[in-house]
């Protein structure tokens, strides 16, 4: 990357502005630096230049960074320019506000030159390839819950197997449960290299061959991109890591199922923003329903299309007075699928390191996974329809696969 890339910086601190400008000029970029958002907007209007990247502070006099980014996004000239927000704030609510305004990434004001270079290169690379990726990318289905113990990993593993078997096509399972991922355990695989090895990667992209060396093939027909093996390595996987692997991974498999765990982290948010569907597992108990409600609320604040959020009731115990219809009423969202109870075989599958779909292929639970895969592989077309997003989609029960109108 060279000086053909134009970067616009807006920062009211003279010291920070000088530091960022000096680093980026040394890296070969053209830089336009301003200490007020209005000055930057005036420059955009008078210079008739469209920057390739914008770095903006959050707290500034006259106009805060969120308002500035919203104005950038409302202008056709700059609507698709990637934006990094420069902030000392690290709370989730601040990041949600930034994402809602239209920011693509966040960095600290004390960012090191190496990290700044990596973040800038990653965003420029992603933006450059975005149009071609949108035409030929894999379909990505993310399984995420704010509550543990609802079967997030079991659903991700068996959904990946179901898609591979149904379409007879390569499917990748990506373990992004960074604080203790269990996908490798459930598949009886032993990772040697994980995403943690890409920490502080000096380049803005990686080769497919390097990513392939991390991926483990399984007898069921799926491949696994494993999470870090050790708990303390989870923090090494960042949004920049996701940017690095996003494009080459899609070149390796037409379908990707992500186990995103149960924590809102920056890299997980990055995946939730870009995936085709978000599957939210819910156990039929009140705490789980409340966690799903909170997740849906946060998705809405982040600007995620409500239509791509698909609640799935996973019957983790035999009987409950909290039936799917009541759960749907509480969420104000139709239930996408129901997975029947089969605790005996599910526990056996986990203990043996065998996917449930392989261990008990003829049960109603396996049939539910298959039928959910059938629906999900067409979910993008469903989302593109202009009909009501709250129209019931599908219900999976022991013996039925039917639509409701």
N, C-alpha and C positions, 0 to 999 in steps of 0.2 A: 504494500500500500504506500502511496506517495502523495505529493502535494496536490494532485488533482482533487483530493477530498477536502471539502470546505467544512470547517467546524465553527459553529457559533457558540460563544460562551457568554452567559449572563450571571454575574456575581458581584455583589456590592462591596465585598471585602477586597481592598486593593492588593493585599498580600496574597490571598488565595487566587485572585484573578491572574496576577503576575505568575504565580507558580504553575497554574494549569496551562497558561499560554506558552510559557517557556518549555514545558515538557512536550506539548503537542507540536510546537515549531521544531523542536529537536528531532521529533519522530517523522518530520517531513510533511505535516499537514499545513494547509492554509487556515489561518485562524482570524476570526473577527470577534473581538472582545468588547463587552459593554458592561457598565456598572449599574444600569437600570433597565428593567424590562421595556419601558417605553422607548428608550434609545435603540434597543435591539429591534423593536417593531418598526421604528422609523428607518433603520438601516435596511430592513427587509423590503420596505415599500419603495425606497429610493434607489437602492443598488440593483434591484431586480435579480438578485442572486438567490438561488435556493440552496441552503446548506445541506450537506450530506448527513450531518449529525448536530444536535443541539444539546448543550450541557447547561442546565439552569439551577440556580440556587432556589431554595424554598422560601426562606424568610428574607424579604427585601422591602425597602420602603416604597410606598406608592402603589405597588401591585405585587402580590405574593406569587410564588412560582406556580402554584396550582392554576391561578387565573391566567397567567402567562401561557401555560401549556394548553389550556382550553382554547385560548385565542389562536394558538398555533394550529391546533387540530380543526378549528372552524374555518381556517383559510385553505382553500383548495390548493394553493401553491405549496403549502408546508404540511398539509394534513397527514402525509405518510412519512414525514421525516422522523427518524428515531430520536427519542429524547431520553437523556440520562438526568435524573434529579440529584443534585448535590445537596446533601443534608447531614446535619448532626443528629437528626431524629431517627430512632430505630424501632419505634413502636409499630405494631401491625396496623393500627388505625392510620398512622401517617403514610404507610405504604399503600394502604387501601385508597386513601384520598389521592395519592399520586397516580395510582393505576386508574382510578375513576376519571381523573383529569386527562389521562392519555399518556402517562410516562411509560417507558419501556424497561428502565433499569434504575437502580439507586446506587450511589457510591458515597462514602464518607468524605468529609472535607479534609481528612487526614490521609486520604488515599495515597498509596505509594506509586511512584512512577511506573513500576512493572504492572501493578494491578490496573492502573488507568489505561495503559497501553492494551492490555488484554481485553478489558471491557469495551473499549472503543473499537478494536479490531473485530470483536465478536458481533457487535451490533451492526457495523458497516457490512460485514460479510452476510449476516442474516438478512439485512434489508436488500442487499444486492441480489440475493437468491430467492427472495420471498415470492416474486411473481411466478417463477418457474416451479418452485416448491408447491404452490397452491394448485398448480395444474396437475402435478404428477405425484403428490405426496401420498404416503400411507394413510390409512384410516387409524386414528389413535383413540382408544377407549380407556378412560382413566377410572379406576375404582378408588373411591376416597370416602372416608368417614371421620367425623370428629370424635368418635367414640370407639375404643378398642373392644374386642370380644364380640364383634358383630359379623365376623367372617370375611373381612375385607380381602385377606390374602387367599383364602379358600376360593372365593368367587373369582378373583383375578386369575389364579392358576387354572381352574377348571373352565373358565370362559375361554382362555387362550387355547386350551386343548380342544374345546368344543368347536371353535372357529377353524382350527387346523383340520380336524376330522370332517367337519361339515363341507368345507370348500376344497379340501385336499390341497391346501396352500400353506406356505411357510408363514408361521405366526410367531412373533417375538413377544416374550414376557419381560417387561422391564421393571425391576424391583427398585422403587424409589422410596420405600419405607426405610429412611436413612437411620433411624434410631432403633435398629433391631429387625431388619428385613428377614423374612422366613421362607421366601420362595425357594431358595436353594435347598433348604432342609426338606420342604415338602416334595421336592423332586429328587432327593437323594443325590445332589450334585455338590461337588467340592470346588468352589471358585479358587483360581490362582491369582487372577488380576481383576480388579474392580474399578469403578469410576473414581475411587479415591486416588488412583495412580495418575489421574489427569489434573490433580491440584496444581495450581500455579503453572499451567501449561503455557509455554511462551508464545505459541502461535495462535492465530485466530481461527484455525481449522485443523482437523485431523484427517488422516487417510482412512478409507474404509477398511484397509487391511489391519490397522492398529485396533480399530473397534472390533473387528471380527475375532481378533485374538483374545478378547475379553468374553466373548459370547460362548456359552456352553450349549451344545445340542442335547436334546432329550429324546428318549425312545418313543415318546408319544407324538413326536412330530413338531414340537415347539422348540424354540431356542430361548435361553435365559441370558439377559444382561443383568448380572447380580448387583445387589447393594453392597456397600462396604462390609467386610467381615466383622470388623470390630466397632463397638459402639462409639469410641472416641474418634473414629474416622468419618463419622457422618457429616460433621461440619466442613469437611474438605470438599464436599460436593456442593457447588453453588449454582446460581443462575447461569454463570458463565460456562460451567460444565455442561449444563443442559443445552446451551447454545452450541457448544462444540459437537455434541453427539447427535443433535436433532436431525440434521440433514443426512449425514452418512448412515444413521440407523434406518432411515426411511428408504435408503437405497438397498438395504439388506432384507427387508420384509414388507410386504404390502399391508399387513395388519399388525398393529402393536397394541398390547394390553399392558397398562401401567398399574402396578400396585403402589398407590401414592400414600399408603399408611393413614395416619389419623392426626397429622399436625400440619398447620398452615406454615410452611417455610417458604423462603423466597424461591428456591428451585421448584418446589411443588406448585406454587402459584404460577410460575412460568409455564408449566405443563398444563395446568387447568385452563389457562387462558387460550392455549393453542389447540387443545384436543377436540375431537369431533363429538364426544359424548362423555358425560361424567356420571358414573354409576354410584349411587349413594346407598350402601347397604344399611338396612334398618332391622334390628331385632324387635319382636313384638312386645316391647316394654317401654314405659314412659320415658326413662332417661335417654334411651336410644332415639326415640321420636323427637325429643327436645334437641338432642345433638344434631339431628338431621334438619330440624327447623332452623337452628342457628347457622348451619352450613349454607342452606338455601338463602338465608338473609345476607350472609357475607358474599355469596356469589352474585347476588343482585347488586350489592354495593360496588362490587368490582366490575360491573358492567358485563358479566357473563350472560349470554342468551339463556333465558329460563327454559327454553324448549330443549336444550341439550342436556339438562339435568334430569336424570332418570332414577327415581327412588325404587329400590328393590327390597321387598320384605323377605328376609332370610329367617325362616322358622328354626331358630336355634334351640328351642325347647318344644315339647310335645303339644301343649295346650296353652292358650292364652285368651283372656277375654278381650284383648286389644286386637281386634280383627283388622285386616287390611283396609276395609272401608272406613273404619274410624281413624286409622292412621292417615289416609288420604284426606279426610275431612280436616284433621288437625294441621296438616301441611299445606292445605289448599292446593294440592298437587296430586294428580292421579298416579297410582302405583304402576310402574312399568312392568314389573314381574314379581312372582312369588316363588320362592325356592322351598319345596317341601322338607319337612323334618326327617332326618335320618342320622341321628347322632352316632349310632353304633358304627356304621360304615365310614362316616366322616372321620371319626377318631382313629379307626383302623388305617385309613388312608394316610393320615398325618403321621402316625407312628411308624408306618412302613416306608414312608417317603415315596408314596405312589399317588398320582392324581386320583381323586374320587371317580372321575369319568372313566379311568382305566380299571379301577378296582371293582366298581359296581355299575357297569355300563347300561344295564337294563332297568334300573330303578326309575321311579318317577322324578327323583331329584336330578339324575343325569339327563333325563328327557327335558327337564326344565332348563338346564344349562344349554342344551342343544337348541331348544326353541328360542331362548334368549339370544343365542348367537345368530339364529336365522333373522331375527328382527334387527339386531344391531348392525349386521352387515349391510342393511339397507337404510340405516338411520339417517345418513346424510340427506337422502332424498326426502325423507320425512320432515327434516328440519327446514328444507328449502321451500316447503309448501307454505302458502300464505293463509292457511286456515288457522283457527284459534289454537294457541299453544296449550291450552288447558283441556283440549279434547282428549278423552281417554285413549290411550295408545294400545295397550295389550295386557292381558292377564294370563299368567301361567299357573295352572293348578295341576293336581296329580294326573288327571286324564284329559284335560281340555287345553286347547290353544285357540282362543276365540277373540274376536274384536267386539267392542261395545260401541254402539252408535247412539 
